Amino acid sequence: MATKKEKDARRKSLRPHPARDKIIDAMRSYGQPISPSQLSGITGATLGSTAYHVRTLVAAGLLELADEARVRGAVEHFYALVPGDEEQTQLVDPIHTLLGLCGALTVPGRDGGYPRPSVVDDEARAELDEILQALQTKVQQIVVASTARAPDS
């Protein structure tokens, strides 16, 4: 069993990965323990790839084994998000992602020089957090409506 310090180090070493982001998002949406098999069906990834990313998230201390069940002679494992602060399970800084989406990772250089990295101070972070909250609500509404219109597969 890894110590909290080891898990924190592993968490910090995790690089952003779309598969892990989808797994975390699906688990947040579902709100209950879920198996890699079920996650692979949701995310569209292979079972092997999904199981690998789940093990990586467990090792980093973001997920934990919540339950086991016998399925056709095998043991199926069900995982849950580790309870705690929402930001602990945030793999990617949403502010950085927003900057990337909006083409604001760099700003024009002084006097027409080379671009320089943008700096987000506490005041800017608070303003961007407000924008993200409003945007998140609107995006979720649009996606829920779109999903409701889609035929069941």
C-alpha positions as CSV (number, residue, x, y, z in Angstrom):
1,M,0.0,0.0,0.0
2,A,1.4,3.3,-1.1
3,T,1.7,6.2,1.4
4,K,-0.1,9.5,0.9
5,K,3.3,11.1,0.0
6,E,3.9,8.4,-2.7
7,K,0.4,8.8,-4.1
8,D,0.8,12.6,-4.2
9,A,4.1,12.2,-6.1
10,R,2.4,9.8,-8.6
11,R,-0.6,12.1,-9.0
12,K,1.8,15.0,-9.8
13,S,3.6,12.9,-12.4
14,L,0.5,11.9,-14.3
15,R,0.5,13.6,-17.7
16,P,-2.8,14.7,-19.1
17,H,-4.4,11.9,-21.2
18,P,-7.7,11.9,-22.9
19,A,-8.6,8.3,-21.9
20,R,-8.0,9.1,-18.2
21,D,-10.0,12.3,-18.5
22,K,-12.9,10.3,-20.0
23,I,-12.7,7.7,-17.2
24,I,-12.7,10.4,-14.5
25,D,-15.6,12.3,-16.2
26,A,-17.7,9.1,-16.6
27,M,-17.1,8.1,-13.0
28,R,-18.1,11.6,-11.8
29,S,-21.3,11.5,-14.0
30,Y,-22.2,7.9,-12.8
31,G,-21.5,8.6,-9.1
32,Q,-21.3,4.9,-8.3
33,P,-18.6,2.2,-8.4
34,I,-18.1,1.1,-12.0
35,S,-15.9,-1.6,-13.6
36,P,-13.3,-1.2,-16.4
37,S,-15.6,-3.3,-18.6
38,Q,-18.5,-0.9,-18.1
39,L,-16.1,2.1,-18.6
40,S,-14.8,0.7,-21.8
41,G,-18.3,0.5,-23.1
42,I,-19.0,4.1,-22.2
43,T,-15.7,5.6,-23.5
44,G,-15.4,3.4,-26.6
45,A,-11.9,2.3,-25.7
46,T,-10.7,-1.3,-25.5
47,L,-11.0,-3.1,-22.2
48,G,-7.2,-3.6,-22.1
49,S,-6.6,0.1,-22.5
50,T,-9.3,1.1,-20.0
51,A,-8.0,-1.4,-17.4
52,Y,-4.5,0.0,-17.8
53,H,-5.6,3.6,-17.3
54,V,-7.8,2.5,-14.3
55,R,-4.7,0.8,-12.7
56,T,-2.7,4.0,-13.3
57,L,-5.4,6.1,-11.6
58,V,-5.5,3.6,-8.7
59,A,-1.7,3.8,-8.3
60,A,-2.0,7.6,-8.3
61,G,-4.6,7.5,-5.5
62,L,-7.4,9.0,-7.6
63,L,-9.5,5.7,-7.7
64,E,-10.0,2.9,-5.2
65,L,-11.3,-0.6,-5.4
66,A,-14.9,-0.3,-4.1
67,D,-16.4,-3.8,-4.7
68,E,-15.9,-7.2,-6.4
69,A,-18.5,-9.5,-8.0
70,R,-18.4,-12.9,-9.7
71,V,-19.2,-12.7,-13.3
72,R,-19.2,-15.9,-15.4
73,G,-16.5,-17.5,-13.2
74,A,-14.3,-14.4,-13.1
75,V,-14.0,-11.6,-10.6
76,E,-15.1,-8.2,-11.8
77,H,-13.7,-5.2,-10.0
78,F,-15.6,-2.0,-9.4
79,Y,-13.8,1.2,-8.7
80,A,-14.9,4.6,-7.3
81,L,-13.3,8.0,-7.1
82,V,-11.4,8.5,-3.9
83,P,-13.6,10.8,-1.7
84,G,-12.2,14.3,-1.2
85,D,-11.7,17.6,-2.8
86,E,-12.9,17.8,-6.4
87,E,-9.6,19.4,-7.4
88,Q,-7.7,16.3,-6.3
89,T,-9.3,14.3,-9.1
90,Q,-8.8,17.1,-11.6
91,L,-6.0,15.8,-13.9
92,V,-5.8,18.9,-16.1
93,D,-6.0,22.5,-14.9
94,P,-9.3,23.8,-16.5
95,I,-8.0,27.3,-16.7
96,H,-5.0,26.1,-18.8
97,T,-7.3,24.2,-21.0
98,L,-9.5,27.2,-21.5
99,L,-6.5,29.3,-22.4
100,G,-5.6,26.7,-25.0
101,L,-9.1,26.6,-26.5
102,C,-9.2,30.4,-26.7
103,G,-5.7,30.8,-28.2
104,A,-4.5,32.6,-25.1
105,L,-1.6,30.5,-23.9
106,T,0.7,33.2,-25.2
107,V,0.3,36.9,-25.5
108,P,2.0,39.3,-28.0
109,G,5.4,40.3,-26.9
110,R,6.3,43.8,-25.9
111,D,7.1,46.1,-28.8
112,G,6.1,43.5,-31.4
113,G,8.7,41.0,-30.1
114,Y,8.2,37.3,-29.8
115,P,5.1,36.1,-28.0
116,R,5.5,35.3,-24.3
117,P,3.6,32.9,-22.1
118,S,0.5,34.3,-20.5
119,V,0.4,34.8,-16.8
120,V,-2.8,34.2,-14.8
121,D,-2.8,35.8,-11.4
122,D,-5.3,35.2,-8.6
123,E,-7.7,38.0,-9.8
124,A,-7.7,36.6,-13.4
125,R,-8.1,33.0,-12.1
126,A,-11.2,34.1,-10.1
127,E,-12.7,35.8,-13.2
128,L,-11.9,32.8,-15.4
129,D,-13.4,30.4,-12.9
130,E,-16.7,32.3,-13.0
131,I,-16.7,32.1,-16.8
132,L,-15.9,28.4,-16.6
133,Q,-18.8,27.8,-14.2
134,A,-21.3,29.5,-16.5
135,L,-19.9,27.8,-19.6
136,Q,-19.9,24.4,-17.9
137,T,-23.6,24.8,-17.1
138,K,-24.5,25.8,-20.6
139,V,-22.4,23.1,-22.3
140,Q,-24.0,20.4,-20.1
141,Q,-27.5,21.7,-21.0
142,I,-26.6,21.6,-24.7
143,V,-25.1,18.1,-24.5
144,V,-28.0,16.7,-22.4
145,A,-30.5,18.0,-25.0
146,S,-28.4,16.7,-27.9
147,T,-28.1,13.3,-26.2
148,A,-31.8,13.2,-25.7
149,R,-32.4,13.7,-29.4
150,A,-29.9,11.0,-30.4
151,P,-31.3,7.5,-31.2
152,D,-30.4,4.9,-28.7
153,S,-27.6,2.6,-29.9
